[in-house]
Amino acid sequence: MEQLIYTLLAYINNSLNKDINYYLAKSLLEQIYSIESFSLESIAEACNVAPSTINRFCKRIGFKNFSNLRNSVSVPMGASLHEDTGSELSTQMFFKQLNENIEMIDNIPMSQIDQIAKQIKQSRRIVILGFEKNQIQAMELQKKLFLLGKLCECDTNLFKQIDSLSDLTDEDMIITISIQGNILSKHFPIIEKIKTAKGKKLLITFSSELGNMNIFHEILQCGRIENSSVSSYTLMRLFDVLINRYRVFWKSNYDLTGLK
């Protein structure tokens, strides 16, 4: 559900005109907690448009049709099988989870980090896919790489993220951030786009189960799935490690050019 909320909000925020699609996004947000109970015909009636208009809008924001969009909200907001969303995270538990994740990052082989840093350096074009609440961290990675001379793409709109994968080449790279893997379920069309896209594919996640997907060339598990509540802080630590190693290769290339 969270990804759909982000997508609809992004559509509203980026709309230049308050056209029919703007009002459909607004209407779907207003109905977000009852979308699962709607049929195509009933949601069209509630929005005062034709069913075909609803399906066209769903395709516009990255879904196959309304049924596909409706299925996407079946994932509870902010929840997974490993999270207790009903309890508040105490300070002690916060640091316990964060330290466990940092220990996992420290145990990632430096050779793997270096390989990823080299791939980033060598890639012609890089698309960073950040979903739900981790979009901010994805943009932080984009900023850090830009300050080292590597301009990456990091769109906050799901449908624009999907479009950006269509014309990649073998010289390009996709960095996908999906902590729990919810966005990679069959209900979201982006998984098929990632499958068929060209280029090297890196997944950053907390899930140990996503390695069986055989889609990604490299997977960085940087935390435990039960510690997803501290994912934002964990990602910032991982990016610090990755950027520090990238800086080594960037400086080496910088020195070789004689531009000191």
N, C-alpha and C positions, 0 to 999 in steps of 0.2 A: 504493500500500500504506500509506503514512504516514497518509493521511486515515482509512482504515479502522481503523488502530491507535488513532488519537486518538479516533475515534467509539466504539469498543468500550471503551477505557479510561474515557472520559467516562461511558458508560452504567454501568459498574461503580462509578465514584466517586460517582455521583449516585443510585444505587439505594438506596431506603429499606429494601427487603426483599430478602433473598436468595432470590428466587423462581426459576422456571424460566428466565426471560429473563436473569437475572443469571448463572446457570450456563451458559447458551448463549453469552453474551458471553465468559465466562471460557474456555470450551472452544474457541471460535473463535480467541481470542488464542493459546491453546496450540498450535493447528493452523495458525497464520498463514502459515508458510513452506511449507505443503503444500496450502493451500486450492485452488490452481489444479488440483491433481490429483484433487480430490474431485468426484464427482457428487452430486446432491441426495440420492440414496438412501444413498450411502456416508457422507456427512457426518452424515446423520440417524442412521445406525447408530452412528457414532463418538460421537455426543452422546447416544445412547440415547433418542431421541425420534422422533416420526413426521415424515415429510417435510413435511407441512402445517405442523407447528410451526416448522420451520426457515424456511419461506417467510413465515410470519406474523411471525417475529422480524425477518427481513430488511426487511419493510415497516415495521416499528416503528422501525427505525433509518435509514429513508430510502431503501431500495433497493426495486426493483420485485419482486425475488425472489432466490433464491440464485444463479442464473446471473448476474444483474446484479451482485451483490456479488462473485462470483468474478472477473468480468471486471475489476472495479476494482483488483484487486491486480496486474494485468499491468503497471501503471506501476511501474518499479523504485523502491525506496525512496530518496528524496532525489536522484533522478537525472533528467536530461533528455538530449536529444541533444547539448546544448552543454556538458555538465559532464563533467569527468574526476574521477569519485568515487574513483578509486584512488590519487590523489596528495594529499599534505598541502599545505595552503595556507601558503606561507611568509609571513613578516611583510611582506617587500617586495611580494609579489604581493597580499596582503591590502590594503595601502594603495593599490596601483596600481588594483585593481578598485574600491575604495571611492571614490577620487578621480575615476575615470571616471564612476561613477554620480552623484556630486555635481555634476559638470560638466553632466550631462544635466538634473538638477534645476534648476540655475542657468539653463539655456537654455529652460526651460518659460516661455512668455509669461506675464507677470504678469496679463494680462487673463484668461487661462484660470484661473489660481489664484483671482483675484477672483470670477470667475463661479461657481466651485465653492463658495467661502466664502459668497457670497450665497445660493446654493441651500441650503446647510446651515442658514443663518440663517433662511430663509423656510420650510423644510420643517416640517410639523406633527409628523411622526414619522420617525425615521431608524433603519434597520437596518444594522448593520455586519457583513459576512460576512468573517470571517478564517479561513483554512484552514491545516491542518498546523502547521508551526513558527511561522507568522506570526500565530497566534491571540493571542499575548502582545502583539504590536505593535498588533493590532486593539483589544485592551482598553486599551492605553495611549492610543490615540486617543479611545476612549470616555471615559476619565478626564479627558483634557485638555479635551474639549468640555463635560463635566459641570462642571468648575471655572469655565467661562465661561457657565454657566446653560443648557446644552443637554444634556438627558438623552437618550442614544441606547440602543438595544438591541444587545447583542453577546453572543449565546449561544455557548458552546463546543461544544454538541452539534449535530452535523450535522442530525439529524432535527428538532430544535427550530428550527434555522435555517430549514429548509424550511417548517415550520408557520408561522413568523412572516411569511412572504411572502404568505400566502393572503388576508389582509384589509387589504392596503395600499390607499391611495387615490391619486388623482392629486396630492394635496398632500404626499405622502410621498417618501422618498428611500431608495435602496439603495446602500450603498458596499461594493463587492466587492473584496477583496484576493486576487489569485491571481497569484503571481510568474511561474510558468511556464505557467499555464493548464491544468495537469493536471486540476484539479477541474471545469473547464468542458467536459470531454470527454463524449461521449454515454453513457459508462458510469455517470456520476453523475446522479441524478435532479434535482439542484438546478438544472441549466442550464435545464430545461424550466420550472421554477418561476420562475426569473428572467425568462424570456421572457414568460410570461403575467402576471407581477405588474405592478401599476400603480405609478406614481410615477417620478421621475427616477432614472436608473441610472448610477452612476459606477464605472468599473473602474480599479483601480490595479494595474499589472503591469510586468514587464520584457519581455514578449513583443511583438514588432512585428507578429505574425501575427493577433492577436485582433481587430484593427480590422475585419476582414472579416466578423465575426459578425453585425453589424447588430442587436445587442441593446442596447448601451449608448449612452446619450445623450452621455457624455463618457468619454474614456479618457486616463489619465495614465500614460505610459510613463516611469518614473523611474529606469531602469537598463538595462543590457545583459543579455540572457539568459545570456550566458557568465559574467556576474558575479553569478550567483544565490547564490553562497556568502556574499556580504556583504549579503544582502537585509535582514536584521534591522536593521543599522546604517543602511542606505539609507532604509528606511521611517521610521526615527526622524527623520532629517534632513528628509525630505519633510513629515512631520507638523509639525515645527517651523515650516517655511515656511508651511504651510497655516494653522496655528493663529495665527501672527503676523498674517496677513491677516484671519483671522476676527475676531481681537481688535479690529481697526480698525472693522469693522462693528458688533460687539457694543458697543464703547465709544460709537460714534456714536448708537446706539439708546438706550444707557444715559443719555447726556447729554441726549438729547431728552426723556426722561421726567422730567428734573429730579432723578433719584435719584443724586446725586453723593456 
